[in-house]
Amino acid sequence: MNDAIIAGAKKLSELINGTVEAYVDEDGSYYLIGITDMDCRTNARIVTQVLDEIYKHTDSINVTILLMEKNAYKSYMEKNKSALKRVL
């Protein structure tokens, strides 16, 4: 797995009170998912900090950072589980 994703996942876990998971799809795009309850203003700051950490380790990467509540996560995974492989 990409060192930048590991660093991003570690940073995300430091910033949220919840669970962090990482997935990759068949095209090599990564998805960092934080399962937590937070407001939108806080979420924007968290995403910025995680991206800053990721880009300390790479110049280019295809990554999506999702912050969602547990029920939204369950629904998202039901729809996307066949396309994603868990890597962390």
N, CA, C and O atoms as a GROMACS GRO file, in nm:
protein
  352
    1MET      N    1   0.084  -0.118   0.000
    1MET     CA    2   0.000   0.000   0.000
    1MET      C    3   0.088   0.124   0.000
    1MET      O    4   0.201   0.123   0.049
    2ASN      N    5   0.037   0.226  -0.054
    2ASN     CA    6   0.106   0.354  -0.068
    2ASN      C    7   0.135   0.418   0.069
    2ASN      O    8   0.047   0.427   0.154
    3ASP      N    9   0.260   0.461   0.090
    3ASP     CA   10   0.299   0.526   0.216
    3ASP      C   11   0.217   0.651   0.244
    3ASP      O   12   0.188   0.682   0.359
    4ALA      N   13   0.178   0.722   0.139
    4ALA     CA   14   0.097   0.842   0.157
    4ALA      C   15  -0.039   0.809   0.216
    4ALA      O   16  -0.092   0.884   0.298
    5ILE      N   17  -0.097   0.698   0.176
    5ILE     CA   18  -0.227   0.655   0.229
    5ILE      C   19  -0.214   0.616   0.375
    5ILE      O   20  -0.301   0.648   0.456
    6ILE      N   21  -0.107   0.547   0.408
    6ILE     CA   22  -0.084   0.510   0.548
    6ILE      C   23  -0.072   0.636   0.634
    6ILE      O   24  -0.132   0.645   0.741
    7ALA      N   25   0.005   0.733   0.587
    7ALA     CA   26   0.022   0.859   0.660
    7ALA      C   27  -0.110   0.934   0.672
    7ALA      O   28  -0.142   0.988   0.778
    8GLY      N   29  -0.188   0.936   0.564
    8GLY     CA   30  -0.318   1.002   0.567
    8GLY      C   31  -0.414   0.935   0.663
    8GLY      O   32  -0.488   1.003   0.735
    9ALA      N   33  -0.415   0.803   0.664
    9ALA     CA   34  -0.502   0.729   0.755
    9ALA      C   35  -0.463   0.754   0.901
    9ALA      O   36  -0.548   0.769   0.988
   10LYS      N   37  -0.334   0.758   0.926
   10LYS     CA   38  -0.286   0.785   1.062
   10LYS      C   39  -0.329   0.925   1.106
   10LYS      O   40  -0.376   0.944   1.218
   11LYS      N   41  -0.312   1.023   1.018
   11LYS     CA   42  -0.352   1.161   1.050
   11LYS      C   43  -0.502   1.169   1.074
   11LYS      O   44  -0.547   1.234   1.168
   12LEU      N   45  -0.580   1.102   0.989
   12LEU     CA   46  -0.725   1.103   1.005
   12LEU      C   47  -0.765   1.043   1.139
   12LEU      O   48  -0.854   1.095   1.206
   13SER      N   49  -0.701   0.934   1.178
   13SER     CA   50  -0.736   0.871   1.305
   13SER      C   51  -0.699   0.960   1.424
   13SER      O   52  -0.762   0.952   1.529
   14GLU      N   53  -0.597   1.045   1.408
   14GLU     CA   54  -0.561   1.140   1.514
   14GLU      C   55  -0.665   1.252   1.527
   14GLU      O   56  -0.683   1.308   1.635
   15LEU      N   57  -0.733   1.282   1.418
   15LEU     CA   58  -0.822   1.399   1.413
   15LEU      C   59  -0.968   1.370   1.444
   15LEU      O   60  -1.044   1.461   1.477
   16ILE      N   61  -1.007   1.244   1.433
   16ILE     CA   62  -1.148   1.212   1.457
   16ILE      C   63  -1.163   1.119   1.576
   16ILE      O   64  -1.069   1.048   1.614
   17ASN      N   65  -1.279   1.122   1.634
   17ASN     CA   66  -1.314   1.028   1.740
   17ASN      C   67  -1.401   0.922   1.674
   17ASN      O   68  -1.524   0.926   1.683
   18GLY      N   69  -1.336   0.827   1.607
   18GLY     CA   70  -1.410   0.725   1.533
   18GLY      C   71  -1.315   0.628   1.466
   18GLY      O   72  -1.197   0.621   1.501
   19THR      N   73  -1.367   0.554   1.372
   19THR     CA   74  -1.293   0.450   1.301
   19THR      C   75  -1.246   0.502   1.166
   19THR      O   76  -1.315   0.580   1.101
   20VAL      N   77  -1.128   0.457   1.124
   20VAL     CA   78  -1.074   0.492   0.993
   20VAL      C   79  -1.050   0.364   0.914
   20VAL      O   80  -0.992   0.269   0.965
   21GLU      N   81  -1.096   0.363   0.790
   21GLU     CA   82  -1.073   0.251   0.700
   21GLU      C   83  -1.022   0.305   0.568
   21GLU      O   84  -1.052   0.418   0.530
   22ALA      N   85  -0.944   0.223   0.499
   22ALA     CA   86  -0.891   0.261   0.368
   22ALA      C   87  -0.924   0.152   0.267
   22ALA      O   88  -0.917   0.033   0.297
   23TYR      N   89  -0.962   0.194   0.148
   23TYR     CA   90  -0.999   0.104   0.040
   23TYR      C   91  -0.931   0.149  -0.088
   23TYR      O   92  -0.889   0.264  -0.101
   24VAL      N   93  -0.922   0.056  -0.182
   24VAL     CA   94  -0.872   0.088  -0.316
   24VAL      C   95  -0.969   0.025  -0.416
   24VAL      O   96  -1.023  -0.083  -0.391
   25ASP      N   97  -0.991   0.092  -0.528
   25ASP     CA   98  -1.076   0.034  -0.631
   25ASP      C   99  -0.991  -0.026  -0.741
   25ASP      O  100  -0.868  -0.022  -0.734
   26GLU      N  101  -1.054  -0.082  -0.841
   26GLU     CA  102  -0.981  -0.152  -0.948
   26GLU      C  103  -0.894  -0.059  -1.032
   26GLU      O  104  -0.804  -0.106  -1.101
   27ASP      N  105  -0.919   0.069  -1.028
   27ASP     CA  106  -0.838   0.166  -1.102
   27ASP      C  107  -0.721   0.219  -1.020
   27ASP      O  108  -0.641   0.298  -1.070
   28GLY      N  109  -0.710   0.175  -0.894
   28GLY     CA  110  -0.602   0.221  -0.808
   28GLY      C  111  -0.634   0.349  -0.732
   28GLY      O  112  -0.545   0.409  -0.671
   29SER      N  113  -0.758   0.390  -0.735
   29SER     CA  114  -0.800   0.508  -0.658
   29SER      C  115  -0.824   0.467  -0.513
   29SER      O  116  -0.884   0.363  -0.486
   30TYR      N  117  -0.775   0.549  -0.422
   30TYR     CA  118  -0.788   0.520  -0.279
   30TYR      C  119  -0.904   0.597  -0.219
   30TYR      O  120  -0.941   0.705  -0.265
   31TYR      N  121  -0.961   0.539  -0.114
   31TYR     CA  122  -1.070   0.599  -0.039
   31TYR      C  123  -1.036   0.588   0.109
   31TYR      O  124  -1.026   0.478   0.163
   32LEU      N  125  -1.019   0.701   0.174
   32LEU     CA  126  -1.003   0.704   0.320
   32LEU      C  127  -1.138   0.740   0.378
   32LEU      O  128  -1.196   0.844   0.344
   33ILE      N  129  -1.188   0.655   0.466
   33ILE     CA  130  -1.320   0.677   0.522
   33ILE      C  131  -1.308   0.690   0.674
   33ILE      O  132  -1.258   0.600   0.742
   34GLY      N  133  -1.355   0.802   0.724
   34GLY     CA  134  -1.363   0.825   0.868
   34GLY      C  135  -1.507   0.811   0.910
   34GLY      O  136  -1.595   0.883   0.862
   35ILE      N  137  -1.532   0.719   1.002
   35ILE     CA  138  -1.668   0.694   1.049
   35ILE      C  139  -1.683   0.765   1.183
   35ILE      O  140  -1.630   0.721   1.285
   36THR      N  141  -1.756   0.877   1.180
   36THR     CA  142  -1.763   0.964   1.298
   36THR      C  143  -1.880   1.059   1.286
   36THR      O  144  -1.941   1.072   1.179
   37ASP      N  145  -1.912   1.126   1.394
   37ASP     CA  146  -2.016   1.230   1.394
   37ASP      C  147  -1.948   1.365   1.414
   37ASP      O  148  -1.893   1.391   1.521
   38MET      N  149  -1.950   1.451   1.312
   38MET     CA  150  -1.890   1.583   1.321
   38MET      C  151  -1.969   1.679   1.233
   38MET      O  152  -2.045   1.637   1.146
   39ASP      N  153  -1.951   1.808   1.258
   39ASP     CA  154  -2.020   1.906   1.175
   39ASP      C  155  -1.939   1.937   1.049
   39ASP      O  156  -1.819   1.909   1.043
   40CYS      N  157  -2.003   1.995   0.951
   40CYS     CA  158  -1.940   2.020   0.821
   40CYS      C  159  -1.818   2.111   0.830
   40CYS      O  160  -1.720   2.089   0.759
   41ARG      N  161  -1.823   2.210   0.914
   41ARG     CA  162  -1.710   2.302   0.927
   41ARG      C  163  -1.586   2.228   0.977
   41ARG      O  164  -1.475   2.250   0.928
   42THR      N  165  -1.605   2.140   1.074
   42THR     CA  166  -1.494   2.060   1.126
   42THR      C  167  -1.445   1.964   1.018
   42THR      O  168  -1.324   1.944   1.003
   43ASN      N  169  -1.536   1.904   0.945
   43ASN     CA  170  -1.499   1.809   0.840
   43ASN      C  171  -1.406   1.873   0.737
   43ASN      O  172  -1.309   1.810   0.695
   44ALA      N  173  -1.434   1.995   0.697
   44ALA     CA  174  -1.351   2.063   0.596
   44ALA      C  175  -1.209   2.081   0.647
   44ALA      O  176  -1.113   2.062   0.572
   45ARG      N  177  -1.194   2.119   0.772
   45ARG     CA  178  -1.060   2.135   0.829
   45ARG      C  179  -0.986   2.002   0.836
   45ARG      O  180  -0.867   1.994   0.809
   46ILE      N  181  -1.058   1.897   0.872
   46ILE     CA  182  -0.997   1.765   0.882
   46ILE      C  183  -0.948   1.719   0.745
   46ILE      O  184  -0.835   1.672   0.733
   47VAL      N  185  -1.031   1.733   0.643
   47VAL     CA  186  -0.992   1.692   0.508
   47VAL      C  187  -0.867   1.767   0.463
   47VAL      O  188  -0.777   1.707   0.405
   48THR      N  189  -0.862   1.896   0.488
   48THR     CA  190  -0.744   1.975   0.451
   48THR      C  191  -0.619   1.924   0.521
   48THR      O  192  -0.514   1.911   0.457
   49GLN      N  193  -0.628   1.896   0.649
   49GLN     CA  194  -0.512   1.848   0.723
   49GLN      C  195  -0.467   1.710   0.675
   49GLN      O  196  -0.347   1.683   0.668
   50VAL      N  197  -0.561   1.623   0.643
   50VAL     CA  198  -0.526   1.490   0.593
   50VAL      C  199  -0.460   1.501   0.456
   50VAL      O  200  -0.359   1.434   0.430
   51LEU      N  201  -0.514   1.583   0.368
   51LEU     CA  202  -0.452   1.602   0.237
   51LEU      C  203  -0.312   1.662   0.250
   51LEU      O  204  -0.221   1.621   0.177
   52ASP      N  205  -0.294   1.757   0.340
   52ASP     CA  206  -0.160   1.813   0.363
   52ASP      C  207  -0.062   1.703   0.403
   52ASP      O  208   0.051   1.702   0.356
   53GLU      N  209  -0.106   1.612   0.488
   53GLU     CA  210  -0.018   1.502   0.531
   53GLU      C  211   0.011   1.407   0.415
   53GLU      O  212   0.125   1.364   0.398
   54ILE      N  213  -0.090   1.375   0.337
   54ILE     CA  214  -0.071   1.285   0.222
   54ILE      C  215   0.030   1.344   0.125
   54ILE      O  216   0.119   1.273   0.077
   55TYR      N  217   0.019   1.473   0.096
   55TYR     CA  218   0.107   1.534  -0.004
   55TYR      C  219   0.248   1.562   0.048
   55TYR      O  220   0.333   1.610  -0.027
   56LYS      N  221   0.273   1.534   0.174
   56LYS     CA  222   0.411   1.533   0.223
   56LYS      C  223   0.485   1.409   0.173
   56LYS      O  224   0.608   1.405   0.173
   57HIS      N  225   0.409   1.307   0.131
   57HIS     CA  226   0.465   1.178   0.094
   57HIS      C  227   0.457   1.147  -0.055
   57HIS      O  228   0.514   1.048  -0.101
   58THR      N  229   0.388   1.230  -0.130
   58THR     CA  230   0.374   1.206  -0.274
   58THR      C  231   0.336   1.335  -0.345
   58THR      O  232   0.279   1.426  -0.285
   59ASP      N  233   0.368   1.341  -0.473
   59ASP     CA  234   0.328   1.457  -0.553
   59ASP      C  235   0.194   1.434  -0.622
   59ASP      O  236   0.125   1.529  -0.658
   60SER      N  237   0.159   1.307  -0.640
   60SER     CA  238   0.038   1.276  -0.714
   60SER      C  239  -0.025   1.148  -0.661
   60SER      O  240   0.041   1.046  -0.646
   61ILE      N  241  -0.154   1.155  -0.633
   61ILE     CA  242  -0.228   1.038  -0.588
   61ILE      C  243  -0.377   1.064  -0.610
   61ILE      O  244  -0.423   1.178  -0.599
   62ASN      N  245  -0.449   0.960  -0.641
   62ASN     CA  246  -0.594   0.971  -0.657
   62ASN      C  247  -0.658   0.921  -0.528
   62ASN      O  248  -0.664   0.801  -0.504
   63VAL      N  249  -0.704   1.014  -0.445
   63VAL     CA  250  -0.761   0.979  -0.316
   63VAL      C  251  -0.888   1.059  -0.290
   63VAL      O  252  -0.897   1.177  -0.323
   64THR      N  253  -0.984   0.992  -0.230
   64THR     CA  254  -1.107   1.055  -0.186
   64THR      C  255  -1.116   1.036  -0.036
   64THR      O  256  -1.096   0.925   0.014
   65ILE      N  257  -1.146   1.142   0.036
   65ILE     CA  258  -1.161   1.134   0.181
   65ILE      C  259  -1.308   1.154   0.213
   65ILE      O  260  -1.368   1.256   0.177
   66LEU      N  261  -1.365   1.056   0.280
   66LEU     CA  262  -1.506   1.061   0.316
   66LEU      C  263  -1.519   1.059   0.468
   66LEU      O  264  -1.456   0.977   0.535
   67LEU      N  265  -1.598   1.148   0.522
   67LEU     CA  266  -1.631   1.149   0.664
   67LEU      C  267  -1.781   1.131   0.675
   67LEU      O  268  -1.858   1.211   0.621
   68MET      N  269  -1.823   1.026   0.744
   68MET     CA  270  -1.965   0.996   0.748
   68MET      C  271  -2.004   0.927   0.878
   68MET      O  272  -1.921   0.869   0.947
   69GLU      N  273  -2.132   0.936   0.908
   69GLU     CA  274  -2.186   0.868   1.025
   69GLU      C  275  -2.195   0.718   0.996
   69GLU      O  276  -2.190   0.676   0.881
   70LYS      N  277  -2.209   0.640   1.101
   70LYS     CA  278  -2.208   0.494   1.089
   70LYS      C  279  -2.316   0.442   0.994
   70LYS      O  280  -2.289   0.354   0.913
   71ASN      N  281  -2.438   0.494   1.004
   71ASN     CA  282  -2.546   0.447   0.916
   71ASN      C  283  -2.518   0.481   0.770
   71ASN      O  284  -2.546   0.401   0.681
   72ALA      N  285  -2.464   0.600   0.746
   72ALA     CA  286  -2.430   0.638   0.609
   72ALA      C  287  -2.318   0.549   0.556
   72ALA      O  288  -2.318   0.512   0.438
   73TYR      N  289  -2.223   0.515   0.642
   73TYR     CA  290  -2.113   0.425   0.602
   73TYR      C  291  -2.168   0.288   0.562
   73TYR      O  292  -2.128   0.233   0.460
   74LYS      N  293  -2.258   0.234   0.642
   74LYS     CA  294  -2.316   0.103   0.611
   74LYS      C  295  -2.385   0.106   0.475
   74LYS      O  296  -2.368   0.015   0.394
   75SER      N  297  -2.462   0.209   0.450
   75SER     CA  298  -2.532   0.224   0.322
   75SER      C  299  -2.434   0.238   0.207
   75SER      O  300  -2.451   0.176   0.102
   76TYR      N  301  -2.331   0.320   0.226
   76TYR     CA  302  -2.228   0.341   0.123
   76TYR      C  303  -2.159   0.209   0.089
   76TYR      O  304  -2.138   0.178  -0.029
   77MET      N  305  -2.123   0.131   0.190
   77MET     CA  306  -2.052   0.006   0.166
   77MET      C  307  -2.142  -0.098   0.101
   77MET      O  308  -2.095  -0.178   0.019
   78GLU      N  309  -2.270  -0.100   0.135
   78GLU     CA  310  -2.362  -0.192   0.069
   78GLU      C  311  -2.366  -0.167  -0.081
   78GLU      O  312  -2.373  -0.261  -0.160
   79LYS      N  313  -2.361  -0.041  -0.120
   79LYS     CA  314  -2.367  -0.004  -0.261
   79LYS      C  315  -2.234  -0.022  -0.332
   79LYS      O  316  -2.231  -0.043  -0.453
   80ASN      N  317  -2.122  -0.014  -0.260
   80ASN     CA  318  -1.991  -0.009  -0.323
   80ASN      C  319  -1.897  -0.124  -0.288
   80ASN      O  320  -1.784  -0.127  -0.335
   81LYS      N  321  -1.941  -0.219  -0.205
   81LYS     CA  322  -1.850  -0.322  -0.156
   81LYS      C  323  -1.788  -0.407  -0.266
   81LYS      O  324  -1.674  -0.452  -0.252
   82SER      N  325  -1.858  -0.428  -0.375
   82SER     CA  326  -1.802  -0.511  -0.482
   82SER      C  327  -1.692  -0.438  -0.559
   82SER      O  328  -1.611  -0.503  -0.626
   83ALA      N  329  -1.688  -0.307  -0.552
   83ALA     CA  330  -1.590  -0.229  -0.627
   83ALA      C  331  -1.468  -0.190  -0.544
   83ALA      O  332  -1.369  -0.141  -0.598
   84LEU      N  333  -1.474  -0.213  -0.412
   84LEU     CA  334  -1.366  -0.168  -0.324
   84LEU      C  335  -1.300  -0.284  -0.252
   84LEU      O  336  -1.366  -0.380  -0.210
   85LYS      N  337  -1.169  -0.274  -0.238
   85LYS     CA  338  -1.092  -0.373  -0.163
   85LYS      C  339  -1.032  -0.303  -0.042
   85LYS      O  340  -0.964  -0.201  -0.055
   86ARG      N  341  -1.057  -0.358   0.077
   86ARG     CA  342  -1.005  -0.295   0.199
   86ARG      C  343  -0.854  -0.316   0.207
   86ARG      O  344  -0.804  -0.426   0.188
   87VAL      N  345  -0.783  -0.207   0.236
   87VAL     CA  346  -0.637  -0.214   0.246
   87VAL      C  347  -0.588  -0.172   0.384
   87VAL      O  348  -0.469  -0.184   0.413
   88LEU      N  349  -0.677  -0.124   0.467
   88LEU     CA  350  -0.637  -0.083   0.602
   88LEU      C  351  -0.758  -0.085   0.694
   88LEU      O  352  -0.746  -0.054   0.812
   0.00000   0.00000   0.00000
